[in-house]
Amino acid sequence: MIGLEAVYVLMGLMVAGIAIVNFADRPDRKRLNKAAFWGIYAVTFLFGTHLPDFVNGLLVIGMVLVSSIGGLGRGGPESATREEREASARRWGSRLFLPALLIPAVTVAGTFGLGDVRVHGVPLVDPSQVTVISLALATLVALAVGMVMLRAPVRAPIVEARRLMDSVGWAAVLPQMLAALGALFALAGVGHVVSTLVNEWIPLDRAIVVVITYAVGMALFTIVMGNAFAAFPVMTAGIGLPLIVGKFGGDPAIMAAIGMLSGYCGTLMTPMAANFNIVPAALLELPDQNAVIKVQIPTGIVLLAVNIALMYFLVFRY
C-alpha cells in the first residue's frame, strides 16, 4: 500500500538533489551553507519517520543555525538563458500551461479514482491520504509531460528546483513548521482557551454568529500565525467541532473544507505568510515589500464574506 512515506521519499530526494547541486557549485560562496541547510532538510524527509523526536528536533535546530549564522544567499543560475526562454514561449504559446493544468486534473481524478483501487484485496493507496498521494502522482506526470514537450536537459528540473528553493530560502520550510506548531497548540489546549474566551465575549446562541466567529477566527488566527494549517486545529477544536457540529448539528466535512478556505483568506493579508507574500515581492524586486498584500486584501475580504455565506447555507443542510 502506497502511503504518505512515499511522498516523504520523493520530497527528500528532490531536496537532496538541491543540496548536491549547491555543493557542486564552486563559484557560489554560500554553497556549503546551502548544501548543509537543504541536506539536513532532506534527512528529515528521508529518515525523519525512523528517527527519535529528539533527533528530529536537533535537525531542525541545525537548519536554524545554518540559515541564521551563515545565511543562504541568492538563488543559483537558471538552466536556460532569457533568449532561450522567450523563444520557447513564442513557440509553444498557451500550450505551456498544459503541464501546470495537468496537476489539478490528475489530482482530482486520483482523489476520486485511486481510493477504490485494490490489489489482492488491499487498497493500492492509503485511504486517508488519497489526495496527497494523487497530488504527488500529478506532479510526476506534469514533470514527465513538460520534459517531453520542451525536450529539456535531464538536469533542468533539479537545477530549476535549486534556483527557486534557494530564492525562497528558509521560507520554504515555514508552512511545514507552522502546521506543526498548530498541532502543538491543539495538544496544549489552546483551542479550549479560545473557546472559553469566545463564549465570554460573544453570544453564541445563534448558528449564524457561530459560523461568522469560526470563519473570521480562522482568518484572523491565520494572519497571526501565517498559515491556515496552524489555525485550523485550534479554531476547529475550540469552535468548529463543539459548536457548529456538536451544538447545531453541522456537517463536519463542509465545515472543515470551508473553514480552511476562510483561513486562506487570512493568508492573502499577512506578511507572516512570507513564502506567499514577501518572497514574490522580493523576487520581482518590487519597491514595496508589502505590495502583494495590499493588492490581495480586497480579494481576501470578499472571499471571506463569500465563505461565511457558503458555510451558513451549506453546513446545516446536509
GUVO-529213 format. One record per atom (N, C-alpha, C, O): residue in three letters; x, y, z. Coordinates in steps of 0.001 Angstrom, whole numbers, plus 500000, padded with zeros to 6 digits. Atoms other than C-alpha are relative to their C-alpha. Example, Ala and Ser with C-alpha at 12.3 -4.5 7.8 and 13.67 -1.06 7.14 Angstrom:
GUVO-529213
ALA500890498810500000/ALA512300495500507800/ALA500900501200500000/ALA501936501181500665/SER499180498810499940/SER513670498940507140/SER499230501090500730/SER499739502198500899/
***
This chain:
GUVO-529213
MET500836498801500000/MET500000500000500000/MET500875501255500000/MET501790501395500812/ILE499244498749500107/ILE501330503401498974/ILE499473500978501046/ILE498291501321501050/GLY500400499082498939/GLY501290505739501964/GLY500729501326499914/GLY501400501630498928/LEU499388498679499964/LEU502484509157502963/LEU501519499928499977/LEU502183500880499569/GLU498547500157499985/GLU506008507799503392/GLU500583500129498588/GLU501697500625498416/ALA499529499889501386/ALA506307507592499587/ALA500147501459499589/ALA501078501815498866/VAL499923498564500301/VAL505609511331499336/VAL501211500609500703/VAL501907501453500138/TYR498818499519499275/TYR508247511986502001/TYR501285499639499248/TYR502212500445499170/VAL498801500434500725/VAL510778509992499981/VAL500203500863498754/VAL501323501281498462/LEU499885499153501188/LEU510012511968496813/LEU500511501385500366/LEU501402501921499706/MET499550498681499551/MET510404515252498685/MET501460499943500440/MET502248500836500128/GLY498635500126499517/GLY513577514020500330/GLY501004499886498860/GLY502084500474498916/LEU499105500145501153/LEU515118513001497003/LEU500176501330499272/LEU501280501670498847/MET499889498703500664/MET514313516377495471/MET500890500952500794/MET501772501599500228/VAL499217499087499170/VAL515758518329498397/VAL501451499547500070/VAL502361500375500094/ALA498625500504500023/ALA518805516060498477/ALA500697500395498698/ALA501875500753498705/GLY499445499564501278/GLY519335516825494789/GLY500378501468500016/GLY501413501856499474/ILE499706498570499872/ILE519160520546495561/ILE501284500207500811/ILE502110501054500469/ALA498782499897499182/ALA521821520086498254/ALA501231499625499192/ALA502266500282499298/ILE498851500463500793/ILE524099518195495845/ILE500381501040498948/ILE501561501332498753/VAL499721498991501026/VAL523737520807493079/VAL500656501223500635/VAL501587501797500070/ASN499391498871499303/ASN524521523549495573/ASN501452499704500376/ASN502332500546500196/PHE498640500366499576/PHE527571521703496888/PHE500969500008498816/PHE502144500341498965/ALA499141500084501185/ALA528890521258493345/ALA500251501360499353/ALA501096501474498466/ASP499864498670500606/ASP528550524978492527/ASP501142500754500684/ASP500897501563501580/ARG498825499439499324/ARG532090526041493481/ARG500073501532499958/ARG500551502123500926/PRO499940498530499985/PRO531777529716492388/PRO499094500652501054/PRO499302501810501415/ASP500930499446499012/ASP528951530192494917/ASP500650499980501387/ASP500967498911501908/ARG499350499912498689/ARG530446531428498205/ARG499141499416501117/ARG499655499068502180/LYS500906500533498986/LYS527376530204500100/LYS499675498525499763/LYS498752497985500373/ARG500370501357500402/ARG527422526736498594/ARG499978499018501169/ARG499113498145501224/LEU499968500930498866/LEU528370524956501828/LEU498820500224500929/LEU498231499270501437/ASN501163499698499164/ASN525678526752503816/ASN498725499428499389/ASN497912498802500069/LYS501199500490500688/LYS523052525927501204/LYS499967498483499991/LYS498919497882500230/ALA499946501461500026/ALA524201522330500896/ALA499659499418501370/ALA498957498411501463/ALA500291500480498647/ALA524071521908504688/ALA498521500167500339/ALA497901499264500902/PHE501401499726499667/PHE520631523506505014/PHE499075499010499301/PHE498247498359499939/TRP500894500892500739/TRP518965521518502235/TRP500341498538500265/TRP499461497680500187/GLY499640501370499669/GLY520912518388503139/GLY499328499530501288/GLY498801498420501363/ILE500675500344498736/ILE519596518447506708/ILE498499499845499775/ILE497867498936500314/TYR501434500066500297/TYR516101519132505378/TYR499662498682499305/TYR498626498078499585/ALA500214501274500686/ALA516430516090503084/ALA499995498842500982/ALA499205497909500840/VAL499941501062498995/VAL517354513921506058/VAL498680499904500764/VAL498218498804501069/THR501272500029499263/THR514151514950507870/THR498913499303499196/THR498051498638499770/PHE500997500669500836/PHE512095513726504906/PHE500318498518499819/PHE499433497668499928/LEU499629501376500325/LEU514036510567504128/LEU500032499090501212/LEU499684497913501117/PHE499808500851498822/PHE514678509345507664/PHE499255500492501237/PHE499313499854502288/GLY500650499423498818/GLY512586511539509969/GLY499019499072500687/GLY498919499069501913/THR500970500932499415/THR509898508877510446/THR500671498961500876/THR500075498459501829/HIS499298501069499284/HIS512512506448511713/HIS500930500522501094/HIS501534499738501825/LEU499118499415498998/LEU514437508873513920/LEU499207500398501248/LEU498019500706501143/PRO500690499524498791/PRO513580509747517542/PRO499630501484499873/PRO500282502239499153/ASP500451498606500055/ASP511718513018518061/ASP501118500957500410/ASP501246502045499849/PHE498909499141499539/PHE514728514429519906/PHE501001500273498881/PHE501481501396498725/VAL499043499845501110/VAL516991513829516909/VAL499397500903498917/VAL500088501758498363/ASN500658499123500973/ASN514454515420514557/ASN500023501447500461/ASN500210502363499661/GLY499929498648499449/GLY514358518414516867/GLY501382500607499831/GLY501512501788499511/LEU498627499516500191/LEU518157518688516724/LEU500256500365498542/LEU500968501328498259/LEU499834499696501429/LEU517999518589512904/LEU499381501348499658/LEU499960502133498907/VAL500663498708500244/VAL515539521490512872/VAL500846501139500571/VAL501021502175499930/ILE499133498974499399/ILE517767523455515243/ILE501234500215499125/ILE501688501347498955/GLY498851499870500893/GLY520695522708512919/GLY499668500839498776/GLY500490501645498343/MET500417499186501143/MET518752524186509985/MET499915501471500377/MET500316502350499614/VAL500116498616499527/VAL518022527290512023/VAL501376500635500148/VAL501590501778499745/LEU498648499470499802/LEU521683527702512952/LEU500698500284498668/LEU501360501311498515/VAL499352499803501303/VAL522880527274509361/VAL499460501240499312/VAL500226502050498790/SER500594498852500694/SER520407529815507975/SER500232501301500747/SER500282502365500130/SER499834498781499206/SER520948532269510842/SER501450500487500000/SER501709501683499864/ILE498589499623499863/ILE524743532208511130/ILE500634500299498640/ILE501235501356498451/GLY499336499824501287/GLY525907531766507556/GLY499141500627498928/GLY499659501226497986/GLY500886499497501046/GLY522844532765505571/GLY500013499084498792/GLY500908498254498633/LEU500126500862501162/LEU521705531152502335/LEU500286500717498688/LEU500539500064497675/GLY499666499275501217/GLY522290533910499804/GLY498914499916498950/GLY497802499471499231/ARG500939499956501107/ARG520588534298496433/ARG499887498642499319/ARG500662497722499579/GLY500189501215500750/GLY519274531633494106/GLY501080499795498952/GLY501786500736498590/GLY498977500333500977/GLY521506529877491597/GLY499620500426498595/GLY498536500970498385/PRO500272499624501381/PRO521735530438487844/PRO498885499160499389/PRO498630498040499831/GLU501066500711500680/GLU518885529440485525/GLU500583498979499021/GLU501733499087498595/SER499529501060500886/SER519117526367483316/SER499946500405498532/SER500495499705497681/ALA500087499502501373/ALA518325528387480163/ALA500128501513500023/ALA499774502158501010/THR499872498549500083/THR519084531913479020/THR498646500644499775/THR497681499975499407/ARG501250499272500206/ARG516418534587478811/ARG499552499887498537/ARG498362499723498267/GLU500330500098501417/GLU516580534462474996/GLU499413498629499674/GLU498465498521498895/GLU500517501357500238/GLU516043530693475028/GLU498594499847500557/GLU497740499223499928/ARG501333500104499405/ARG513059531004477358/ARG498971500770499178/ARG497854500290498983/GLU500924499215500812/GLU511466533744475242/GLU499692499290498680/GLU498548499288498224/ALA500231500732501244/ALA511951531701472068/ALA499085498799500232/ALA498213498512499412/SER500857501137499664/SER510379528664473748/SER498573500451500248/SER497628499777499838/ALA501341499483499728/ALA507446530775474941/ALA499277500353498706/ALA498086500076498568/ARG500633499660501280/ARG506799532078471419/ARG499614498740499223/ARG498590498705498540/ARG500267501232500740/ARG506974528565470017/ARG498788499252500546/ARG497945498782499782/TRP501045500825499395/TRP504635526885472479/TRP498732500776500325/TRP497646500196500345/GLY501190499197499703/GLY502293529758473355/GLY499247499493501219/GLY499852499170502241/SER500844500414498871/SER499374528769475590/SER500184498540500368/SER499786498127501457/ARG499785501419499684/ARG500367525100475391/ARG500979499808501149/ARG501066498721501719/LEU499089500080498857/LEU502995525885478025/LEU499253499753501306/LEU499836499273502278/PHE500775500192498778/PHE500174525778480575/PHE499564498552500198/PHE499052498198501260/LEU500474501382499897/LEU499465522106479855/LEU500565499249501207/LEU499785498649501948/PRO499501500722498805/PRO501857520634482495/PRO499404500528501302/PRO499075499753502200/ALA500560499427498770/ALA500562523069485126/ALA498543499595500183/ALA498116499309501302/LEU501419500362499907/LEU496911522274484300/LEU499803498508500266/LEU498772498089500791/LEU500101501434499725/LEU497624518553484469/LEU500019499707501493/LEU499438498717501937/ILE499881500268498560/ILE498422518842488178/ILE498624499961500670/ILE498306498955501305/PRO501334500117499368/PRO494873519734489371/PRO499139498925499353/PRO498368498257500042/ALA500838500997500677/ALA493294517483486722/ALA500311498586500492/ALA499402497830500836/VAL499612501343499559/VAL495268514376487687/VAL499734499831501496/VAL499362498746501944/THR500272500081498558/THR494920515197491396/THR498539499691500268/THR498226498825501085/VAL501440500242499822/VAL491121515349491162/VAL499641498585499551/VAL498911497874500241/ALA500290501350500496/ALA490991512179489051/ALA500501498942500974/ALA499806497963501245/GLY499455500957499046/GLY493235510359491500/GLY499231499968501309/GLY499039498907501903/THR500754499919498745/THR491271511582494510/THR498713499185499921/THR498334498511500879/PHE501270500720500145/PHE488043510114493131/PHE500179498566499501/PHE499273497745499643/GLY499833501323500577/GLY489551507050491471/GLY500908499052500742/GLY500628497855500805/LEU499023500892499375/LEU492521505714493404/LEU499493499365501292/LEU499920498273501665/GLY500485500519498723/GLY490628505242496642/GLY499313498649499880/GLY499267497891500849/ASP500727501265500189/ASP488676502316495153/ASP500861498909499374/ASP500393497784499200/VAL499127500985500641/VAL491649500548493548/VAL500612499089501065/VAL501200499551502043/ARG499456500975499059/ARG492648497350495332/ARG500840498964499269/ARG500537498585498138/VAL499143501048500536/VAL495400494816494723/VAL500000498840500990/VAL500478498973502117/HIS500140501169499112/HIS494718491347496169/HIS499232500373501270/HIS499550499912502366/GLY500855499635498882/GLY492079492929498382/GLY500531501103500886/GLY499860501527501827/VAL499375498935499200/VAL494454495572499769/VAL499948501299499211/VAL500263501301498020/PRO500041498728500722/PRO493968499265498895/PRO501360500346499410/PRO502386500167500068/LEU498742499627500636/LEU496602500482496422/LEU500653501162500717/LEU501876501202500852/VAL499493498840499266/VAL496949503764498342/VAL499286500096501337/VAL498178499584501503/ASP500574499792498671/ASP496293504714501937/ASP498718500821499861/ASP498773501958499393/PRO501264499284500180/PRO492593505702502012/PRO499974501376500667/PRO499263502271500210/SER500008498719499288/SER493322508534504457/SER500919501034499352/SER500914502199499750/GLN499034499095500631/GLN495997510059502179/GLN499850500017498476/GLN500808500316497763/VAL500191500116501444/VAL494467509642498715/VAL500308501310499283/VAL500955501304498236/THR499815498716500676/THR494504513356497873/THR501481500388499924/THR501963500824498878/VAL498577499642499977/VAL498113513941498925/VAL500790499126499036/VAL501651499621498308/ILE499295500915500900/ILE499320510864497053/ILE499639500320498545/ILE500496500247497664/SER500415499620501357/SER497302511912493995/SER500722501266499553/SER501096501389498387/LEU499263498778500335/LEU498959515336494129/LEU501448499680499633/LEU501989500233498676/ALA498619500396500311/ALA502407513729494214/ALA500064499325498639/ALA500969499601497852/LEU500050500669501298/LEU501468511500491271/LEU499787501012498879/LEU500410500913497822/ALA500280498974501006/ALA500096514507489373/ALA501245500827499697/ALA501491501200498550/THR498760499241500194/THR503357516372489910/THR500983499229499126/THR501631499810498255/LEU499107500830500822/LEU505345513472488442/LEU499518499942498553/LEU500323500006497624/VAL500554500031501354/VAL503000513262485453/VAL500271501322499282/VAL500692501335498125/ALA499764498686500597/ALA503262517007484833/ALA501476500188499651/ALA501801500746498602/LEU498563499906500269/LEU507069516823485096/LEU500374499209498754/LEU501129499693497911/ALA499687500835501159/ALA507233513988482575/ALA499491500645498710/ALA500207500682497709/VAL500567499355501185/VAL504933515781480122/VAL500808501237499626/VAL501093501461498449/GLY499208498805500265/GLY506901519016480479/GLY501361499669499408/GLY501827500358498501/MET498682500396500523/MET510218517247479865/MET499903499540498550/MET500756499883497732/VAL500175500483501367/VAL508901515522476722/VAL499647501150499069/VAL500176501244497961/MET500413498861500825/MET507241518686475415/MET501174500898499640/MET501414501196498470/LEU498971498980500181/LEU510165521026475896/LEU501370499421499664/LEU502303500157499342/ARG498712500655500262/ARG512937518452475375/ARG501112500638500833/ARG502201500937500345/ALA499054499359499088/ALA514672519920478378/ALA501106499031500389/ALA500898497818500369/PRO498922500870499517/PRO518026518595479602/PRO499563499239501247/PRO498721499715502008/VAL500385500837498862/VAL517767515836482190/VAL500209500730501324/VAL499433500545502262/ARG499696499329498735/ARG519317518062484861/ARG499192501285500194/ARG499287501905501253/ALA500738498737499892/ALA516979521027484169/ALA499044500043501199/ALA499011501060501892/PRO500930499919498860/PRO514309520087486787/PRO500692500271501330/PRO500230501104502111/ILE499342499823498703/ILE516762519840489678/ILE500736501332500060/ILE500833501940501126/VAL499339498695500019/VAL518690522942488561/VAL498989501115500266/VAL499267502038501032/GLU501034498989499776/GLU515461524981488414/GLU499424499895501411/GLU499107500906502037/ALA500472500175498617/ALA514282523473491701/ALA500983500644500968/ALA500579501287501937/ARG498966499393499157/ARG517587524549493247/ARG499897501523499970/ARG499976502180501008/ARG500067498540500132/ARG517240528086491880/ARG498800500567500756/ARG498921501561501473/LEU501204499493499347/LEU513690528528493125/LEU500055499819501511/LEU499689500727502257/MET499949500247498563/MET514252526934496532/MET501042500887500668/MET500837501341501794/ASP499005499081499441/ASP517396528989497083/ASP499452501415500073/ASP499757502153501011/SER500589498661499990/SER515442532132496174/SER499013500157501147/SER498961501197501804/VAL500964499965498891/VAL512710531276498658/VAL500727499872501335/VAL500358500530502308/GLY499209500155498786/GLY515264530147501261/GLY499235499344501131/GLY498440498429500918/TRP500604500608498810/TRP514150529370504796/TRP498485500055499982/TRP497833499244500640/ALA501461499878500032/ALA510593530496503998/ALA499338498771499391/ALA498148498544499610/ALA500567501218500579/ALA510117527245502045/ALA499601499007501082/ALA498716498177500876/VAL500273500931498901/VAL510101525409505382/VAL498871500515500894/VAL498334499771501713/LEU500931499351499081/LEU507688527842507033/LEU498634499311500081/LEU498145499107501192/PRO501313500646499871/PRO504360526136506124/PRO500037498727500835/PRO499153498491501658/GLN499879501250499249/GLN505540522798507496/GLN500196500268501489/GLN499590499604502330/MET499733499689498597/MET506850524351510709/MET498755500570500697/MET498462500226501842/LEU501191499387499413/LEU503686526414511280/LEU498885498972500175/LEU498135499022501150/ALA500998501058499846/ALA501468523396510658/ALA500297499163501239/ALA499384498801501982/ALA499608500741498805/ALA503430521512513313/ALA499703500807501255/ALA499275500260502271/LEU500292499139498855/LEU503072524496515633/LEU498512499994500322/LEU498122499986501490/GLY501444500064499779/GLY499308524432515130/GLY499592498725500709/GLY498734498746501592/ALA500294501270499334/ALA499221520771516118/ALA500423500042501467/ALA499727499509502331/LEU499547499862498614/LEU501233521582519249/LEU499040500866500806/LEU498745500561501961/PHE500975499147499330/PHE498809524384520115/PHE498741499213500358/PHE498187499353501449/ALA501199500797499746/ALA495913521968519777/ALA500220499033501158/ALA499358498895502026/LEU499689500941498921/LEU497603519387522031/LEU500142500714501341/LEU499849500142502391/ALA499821499240498766/ALA498381522122524562/ALA498689500575500539/ALA498670501169501617/GLY501296499521499531/GLY494681523003524824/GLY499689501435499667/GLY498821502042500294/VAL500277498610500379/VAL494799526396523117/VAL498591500139499456/VAL497947501171499646/GLY501366499963500522/GLY491536525525521365/GLY498974500184501105/GLY498003500922500933/HIS500921499854498864/HIS489791525190524740/HIS500046501412500556/HIS499015501979500917/VAL499853498626499516/VAL491180528541525848/VAL499274500964499075/VAL498578501870499533/VAL500690499150500975/VAL489931530156522635/VAL498491499879500155/VAL497778500882500137/SER501431500225499830/SER486510528590523113/SER499471500705501240/SER498396501304501206/THR500421499342498754/THR486308529885526687/THR499930501509499836/THR498965502138500270/LEU499969498555500201/LEU487283533424525699/LEU498870500455499086/LEU498223501471499344/VAL501055499634500945/VAL484865533496522777/VAL498637499934500668/VAL497799500810500456/ASN501290500126499312/ASN481984532270524939/ASN499769501125500987/ASN498623501503501232/GLU500142498904499048/GLU482675535034527451/GLU499639501323499334/GLU498954502156499929/TRP500148498701500646/TRP482630537850524893/TRP498976500025498867/TRP498486501095498509/ILE500916500033501143/ILE480358536680522047/ILE498836499062500312/ILE499060497920500714/PRO501158500879499775/PRO476786535330522404/PRO499892498970498878/PRO499567499320497743/LEU499971501043501015/LEU476973532017520572/LEU498751499139500026/LEU498825497915499917/ASP501255500730499956/ASP473318531074520787/ASP499305499941498645/ASP498220499371498536/ARG500562500044501344/ARG472667531550517055/ARG501030499424499028/ARG502224499713499118/ALA499101500692500916/ALA474110529469514248/ALA500814500972499150/ALA502003500751498924/ILE499294499062500871/ILE474993532458512055/ILE501156500675500741/ILE502208500938500158/VAL498941499369499206/VAL477002534039514872/VAL501178499040500160/VAL502337499447500084/VAL498940501001499846/VAL478933530812515405/VAL500789499851498698/VAL502017499765498714/VAL499328500139501300/VAL479685530495511692/VAL500911501195499739/VAL502055501027499316/ILE499191498796500205/ILE480901534094511476/ILE501227499977500907/ILE502332500305500475/THR498886500044499046/THR483043533639514589/THR501058499002499556/THR502255499279499629/TYR499048501035500426/TYR484606530449513261/TYR500768500441498762/TYR501993500328498723/ALA499344499616501251/ALA485322531776509756/ALA500933501191500201/ALA502073501176499736/VAL499159498829499746/VAL486613535164510900/VAL501170499620500903/VAL502288500098500712/GLY498924500453499123/GLY488600533471513661/GLY501065499243499230/GLY502254499404499504/MET499027500695500845/MET490229531189511078/MET500873500995499250/MET502091500837499179/ALA499238498998500760/ALA491225534220509007/ALA500944500775500914/ALA502110500972500575/LEU499179499201499095/LEU492494536237511987/LEU501157499183500576/LEU502284499671500668/PHE498939500837499439/PHE494430533348513506/PHE501050499697498933/PHE502240499603499233/THR499050500216501094/THR495982532677510098/THR500859501237499779/THR502053501125499503/ILE499230498761500140/ILE497007536332509859/ILE501106500058501052/ILE502219500498500763/VAL499017499975498922/VAL498791535974513196/VAL501063498917499803/VAL502256499162499988/MET499092501142500100/MET500311532540512518/MET500692499919498639/MET501790499375498523/GLY499428500052501335/GLY500921532956508791/GLY499644498761499222/GLY500106498601498093/ASN500304501250500674/ASN499442529568507906/ASN498656499469500489/ASN498423499364501693/ALA501316500503499635/ALA495902528202507820/ALA500073498641500684/ALA499206498302501489/PHE499847501305499357/PHE497162524757508828/PHE500277500145501495/PHE499917499273502285/ALA499759499756498581/ALA498313526238512122/ALA498727500457500696/ALA498493500127501859/ALA501240499489499405/ALA494974527971512693/ALA498934498915500106/ALA498131498921501038/PHE501101500953500105/PHE492798525008511746/PHE499786499150501250/PHE498661499108501748/PRO500265500847498828/PRO493336522630514702/PRO499533500794501215/PRO498738500299502014/VAL500379499186498844/VAL492981525468517215/VAL498546500446499891/VAL497763500239500818/MET501356499478500166/MET489803527051515805/MET498969498885499877/MET497838499024500342/THR500954501100500162/THR488206523741514899/THR499739499306501327/THR498603498937501625/ALA500191500617498688/ALA488806522249518341/ALA499259500917500952/ALA498519500449501818/GLY500618499066499068/GLY487642525419520070/GLY498591500417499631/GLY497755500629500509/ILE501307499481500429/ILE484650526477517961/ILE499306499065499010/ILE498122498765499163/GLY500626500785501054/GLY484061524300514910/GLY499315498735500479/GLY498113498564500273/LEU500572501283499586/LEU483553520863516438/LEU498993500127501140/LEU497898499574501038/PRO500970499959498894/PRO481903521738519765/PRO498735500792499693/PRO497672500471500224/LEU501158499143500233/LEU479566524410518385/LEU499318499743498656/LEU498135499404498622/ILE500627500198501312/ILE478984524111514626/ILE499521498560499833/ILE498408498325499364/VAL500368501408500154/VAL478975520298514689/VAL499213499497501203/VAL498123498947501044/GLY500633500552498810/GLY478100519428518291/GLY498700500674500390/GLY497703499993500635/LYS501181499278499524/LYS475608522143519218/LYS498935500177498933/LYS497747500019499212/PHE500978499691501043/PHE473982522961515869/PHE499882498915498939/PHE499099499064498001/GLY500158501136500901/GLY474462519654514029/GLY500514500223498593/GLY499979499643497648/GLY499445499747501324/GLY476555520955511131/GLY500803498833499464/GLY501256497971500217/ASP499220501053500647/ASP478309518722508630/ASP501489500279500207/ASP501968501339499803/PRO498577499724499702/PRO481959518362509747/PRO500860500137498745/PRO501814500915498738/ALA499187499924501220/ALA483309517825506200/ALA499866501374499347/ALA500860501972498935/ILE500227498685500600/ILE481719521006504855/ILE500611501089500869/ILE501214502034500361/MET499415499028499084/MET482757522930507951/MET501514500067499846/MET502093501152499807/ALA498541500037500101/ALA486369521791507609/ALA500478500586498677/ALA501439501354498644/ALA499567499527501320/ALA486610522488503880/ALA499881501519499889/ALA500828502191499480/ILE500198498552500120/ILE485126525993504015/ILE500780500738501087/ILE501193501881500890/GLY499186499393498952/GLY486919526692507284/GLY501431500216499547/GLY502022501262499817/MET498644499841500530/MET490271526071505606/MET500056501121498972/MET501011501898498947/LEU500045498927500990/LEU489247528351502728/LEU499945501366500692/LEU500539502334500218/SER500049498746499227/SER488437531037505295/SER501379500354500543/SER501770501521500565/GLY498636499754499539/GLY491906530621506732/GLY500891500515498892/GLY501724501394499112/TYR499193499547501137/TYR493430531039503289/TYR499738501468499673/TYR500615502152499146/CYS500270498568500181/CYS491691534425503094/CYS500948500821500870/CYS501414501883500458/GLY499028499328499138/GLY493892535426506019/GLY501402499923499451/GLY502199500843499638/THR498675500140500610/THR496936534094504168/THR500271501122499010/THR501401501596498892/LEU499845498933500997/LEU496322536704501472/LEU500342501342500633/LEU500805502250499943/MET499936498680499384/MET496503539501504030/MET501077500150501068/MET501008501070501882/THR499031499939498913/THR499545538820506197/THR501441499852499525/THR501724499005498677/PRO498576500188500311/PRO503313539283505935/PRO500578498759500669/PRO501666498310500309/MET499532501223499355/MET503637536262508223/MET500062498842499005/MET500866497923499164/ALA499930500999501066/ALA502913534154505132/ALA501081500428499018/ALA500806500746497861/ALA498892499412500752/ALA506335535172503884/ALA500209499323498660/ALA500499499992497667/ASN499747500711501252/ASN506651532449501248/ASN498974500333498930/ASN499253500185497741/PHE501031499629500963/PHE503390533607499625/PHE500038501490499648/PHE499802501863498499/ASN500207498564500186/ASN503512537366500057/ASN501264500852499970/ASN501315501852499254/ILE498777499195499949/ILE507011538645500839/ILE501016499537498969/ILE501646500351498295/VAL499028500530500956/VAL509155536324498732/VAL499681500412498556/VAL500595500822497841/PRO500281499545501367/PRO507280537099495456/PRO500382501459499774/PRO500904501805498714/ALA499622498592500138/ALA507782540830496086/ALA501509500147499870/ALA501998500990499118/ALA498536499941500089/ALA511489540206496608/ALA500496499476498654/ALA501402500057498057/LEU499581500565501274/LEU511807538014493506/LEU499713500954498834/LEU500475501028497870/LEU500358499044501048/LEU510033540658491407/LEU500684501349500194/LEU500542502256499373/GLU499267498775499686/GLU512204543352493028/GLU499057501216500070/GLU499362502289499550/LEU500951498906499821/LEU509173545462493926/LEU500522500963501054/LEU501123500525502035/PRO499499499034499013/PRO509980548702495791/PRO499306499883501350/PRO499896500218502378/ASP500762500156498758/ASP507278547958498396/ASP499861498514500293/ASP499213497798499530/GLN500046501426499699/GLN507692544564500087/GLN498592499524500362/GLN498318498324500340/ASN501384500357499685/ASN504009544667501097/ASN499064500223498819/ASN497845500196498987/ALA500831499697501164/ALA502788545411497565/ALA499023498865499683/ALA497865499115499347/VAL500854501150500293/VAL501422541890497063/VAL498832499947500977/VAL497695499697500577/ILE501050500044498973/ILE499481542027500340/ILE498964501087499748/ILE497764500828499840/LYS500927498890500220/LYS497961545432499552/LYS499043499712498852/LYS497872500087498902/VAL500861500339501136/VAL496636544147496249/VAL499014498897500375/VAL497891498872499872/GLN500820501169499679/GLN495243540966497823/GLN498964500245501087/GLN498011499473501196/ILE500914499779498875/ILE493441542471500837/ILE498539500079499567/ILE497712499387500160/PRO501424499971500402/PRO490188543391498992/PRO499483498623499593/PRO498364498251499946/THR500414501350500404/THR490068539906497440/THR499801499116501215/THR498833498358501284/GLY500125500814498796/GLY490662538301500824/GLY498731500295500778/GLY498081499375501275/ILE501206499616499253/ILE487827540254502460/ILE498740499509499289/ILE497831498977499925/VAL501169500448500765/VAL485349539496499657/VAL499851498482500083/VAL498750497972500292/LEU500052501457499932/LEU486255535805499644/LEU499586499506501387/LEU498879498506501506/LEU500400500383498647/LEU485879535627503426/LEU498494500140500176/LEU497857499273500774/ALA501451499802499926/ALA482345537057503159/ALA499261498901499234/ALA498234498396499688/VAL500612501076500786/VAL481530534520500442/VAL500088498670500750/VAL499129497898500750/ASN499855501244499240/ASN482885531677502581/ASN499036499928501173/ASN498488498866501468/ILE500960499969498888/ILE480753532760505532/ILE498604499656499501/ILE497894498863500120/ALA501317500274500565/ALA477646532745503335/ALA499875498535499583/ALA498860497892499852/LEU500038501396500439/LEU478521529360501820/LEU499894499048501184/LEU499118498093501153/MET500045500888498851/MET479152527782505195/MET498636500021500668/MET498101498974501032/TYR501301499906499323/TYR475930529074506699/TYR498902499273499221/TYR498053498608499815/PHE501081500585500794/PHE473769527889503802/PHE500248498524499664/PHE499321497833499242/LEU499709501383500359/LEU475532524534503285/LEU500234499092501202/LEU499819497933501188/VAL499548500891498931/VAL476872523240506587/VAL498846499408500789/VAL498989498328501363/PHE501163500515499248/PHE473426522802508171/PHE498947499350499107/PHE497856499015499569/ARG501008500503500945/ARG471698521471505038/ARG500236498548499631/ARG499438497969498895/TYR499700501378500402/TYR473313518033504760/TYR500146499108501210/TYR500400497911501068/
***
